[in-house]
Amino acid sequence: MMAILRRLPTDGTFCQEAPLVCLVGRKHVYSFDLSAATDRWPLTLLMALLSLGPTLAASVVQSALGFNTFTVSRPFVRRSTDVCFTAGQPLGYYASWPLFTLSHHWVVWMTMLSNEGKGQGFFRSNSRRVS
């Protein structure tokens, strides 16, 4: 996944300044705080991105994220109970950042395709940096 991110001209994972070059001289620039985005990003979007086949996607997402079950006991709760992630990504999951970043790029690209009618050309001419 990191190799894919490295090839995206609109991604700033490896060089945070590169996708910002096209913004110099623009009259309007918008910025959004995505610092908690991986905590709330829907698993269904991650599964859609990994849809190399529905079985493979379900297997990857459910085994790595969806069925990531933990037992919580005292001092946090009175009785032991199992909890799992239904949104967001578990702490320490190695592919968390690239998986979220790729799915965010995908959502931005699909949104522009459906709303702008310009699609890929518009996407290349505007910076969409995830940080």
C-alpha positions, 0 to 999 in steps of 0.5 A, a space after each residue: 500500500 505504501 508503494 501505491 501512496 508513493 506514486 500518487 501525486 496528490 499524496 503527501 505521505 513521503 513529501 508533505 510539501 509536494 502536493 502543496 505546490 499547486 496551491 501557491 497563488 490560489 485565492 481560496 485554500 481550504 484545510 480540514 483537521 483529520 487528526 481523528 479520522 482513522 478513529 471514525 472511518 467506516 469499515 465499509 469504506 475500507 472493505 470497498 477499497 479492498 474489493 479485489 474480490 468480496 471474499 478477500 476484502 471481507 477476510 482482510 477487513 474482518 480479520 484485521 479490523 472488524 473482529 478485532 475483539 478484546 476482553 475488558 475487565 476490572 478496573 474498567 467494568 464490573 463484569 468482564 465483557 468483550 468489545 470490538 471495533 466497528 468503526 475506526 482502526 485498532 491501535 497498533 494495526 500496521 497497515 492502519 495509516 496506508 489503508 485509511 489514506 488510500 481509502 480517503 484518496 478514493 473517497 475524494 476522487 469518487 466525490 469529484 467524479 460524481 460532483 465535478 464532472 472533471 474527475 481525474 484532471 481536476 484531481 491532479 490539479 488540486 492538492 488533496 493531502 491527508 495529514 
